[in-house]
Amino acid sequence: MENEAATIYFSKVGSRILRETALGLSPELVLVDHEPLGSAGVFRDGLYALKAQCPATRFVFGLRDIMDDALRIRAQWQELGVYDALENLYDGIAVYGSPKLYDVGEAYAIPPSVLPKLHYCGFIIRDLPTQNGTVVREQHGLPPTGPLLFATVGGGHDGYPVLEATVKALEQLQARIPDLLAIVVTGPFMPAEQQAMLQTRASARCRILSRADSFQIMSAADAIVSMGGYNSVCEALAVARPLVIVPRETHKVEQAIRAEILATQGLARCVHPSELNGESLAESMAWALTCDRRAYAARVRELIPSFDGAARLTAYLSRWLGESCDRAARGGPQTRAASCIS
């Protein structure tokens, strides 16, 4: 009970601080990312108070396409009053994804009156890598020829089972593909003893690193093994590399949904954690390594024509910012900078 009371107290304090901060800023544009009213609705009072005080302010909700099980999100949104906020608070909804892969309007039962507010910006990634594959191989002391597999598990705190199975699968595949190469990145947060166990499996053809620029290595690889996080998957798709996904197993099923959708579309193989072992992963890795790269790239571009989500999001927000400034110039309250709440 004491912990619960403390949580409620700090939530109320945080809500009040956020409310006062928002009112003090009086921004022209507010972008609320990921949680439309903040975690457990902590932003609700501040956002509505700002809306009342600054009617010229524009509000945009930034929505990552797959958040969790759709029915669970619907229930949470109903409980927190999100549907009312989408109707009456937000002017626009920027979706970080593609409707060809995931229709958020249908998934989250967004009301018909709100659907026109949806604007798909596409997937948001970093700038594409500039180094070519030869340079990347030289940096890691690998031969210039031979298929290259890259395995990454993000920060790595829970990635050991995936990489352990990957190394076992590599040993099986190297018997069939003698010139097969690999770069395995544990992530800096994998426990030291687990990193040490993986290091014992390193060789001249299998480099095991604690950290590296994953996007750069992806661009040099022929196939990729990763968990199902948004950034890792989007970067792999952006460089059109066949992908094997082992989704993270947590109370949220976002990564499993993403992996299953991509598998259905022929862009990935999904290996669920409950089925993970060297044999199952070797089969999926063999698919990725032998995939027709041109046909795979064409399929990616068919479903995702571009990966310029950052530029599209900027243009979309600039449009709202311009409208807000125009309204203020016509007699609305004087407002200042844009704000982002994440």
C-alpha positions, 0 to 999 in steps of 0.5 A: 500500500505504501508503494502504491500511495507513493506512485499515486503521489508522484504521478500527481506531482509529475502531472502538475509540473507538466501542466505548469510547464506546458502553460508557461511555454505557450507553444505554437505546436505540441507533438506528443509522441507514443502515448497520446495522454502520457503514461497512465494519462499523466499529460491529460490535464496539462494538454487540455489546460493548454488547449483552453489557454492557447486555442491557436496551438496545434496538437499532433500525436506521433503514433508508432504503428504497432504499439501492442495487442490491438484489443489491449490498446483499445481497452487502454485508450477507452479507459484513459479517454484517448478516443475523446482526445483524438476527437477533440484535442488533437489536430493531426495524427502522424503515423510512423509506418505504412498502411500497406503493412499495418492499418492503425485505423482498423487495428485501434478502432479509430472513429470515422470522424478521426480517420481524416486526421491520420497521416502516414509519414512512413518509417523513420530511420537514421541517414543511410550508411555511406561506407561500402561493404568492403570497408566494413569487412576490412574494419572487422578483419574479415575476408572480402568474399563470402556471404556475411550474416549479421546478428544484433540484439539491441542493448543486449540485456535479454539477447543472450539466448538469441545469440547463443542459438545464432552461433550454434546455427552458424556452426551448422551452416558453415559445414554447408557454406564453408565461406560463411562469415558473421558479425555478432554484436552482443550489445553493451548491456548483456551481462559480462559473463554471457558476453564472455561465453559468446567470445569463446565461440569467436573465430576468424570467420565469426567476429563477436563484438560488444558494440558497433554501428549496427546500421553500417554493418547491416548495409554490408551484410547479406542476411540479418538476425535481430529481435523485433524492435522498430529501429532494428527492423526498419533499418534492415528493411531500408537496406533491403536485407533478408531478415530473421526475427526472434521477437522479444518475449515480454508482456507486450506483443508488439515485436511478435506482431511486427515479425508475423506481419513481415513474415506473412508479406514474405519479408522475414522469417519469424522464430518465436522464442519458445521454438528457438534453437540452433536447428530452427534458426539455421533453417531460417538463416539459410532462407535469408542467405539464399534469398534472391536479393533483387526480388527481395528488394523489389518486394520491400519497395512494393510495400514501402516505397521510401524510408524518408519518414523523418523528412515527411514528418518534418514537412507535416509538422511544418504545415501545422506550425505554419497554420498555427502562426497564421491563426495567431497573426489573425488575432489569436494569442501570441505564442512561441516555440514548438514543444515535443512531449515523449 
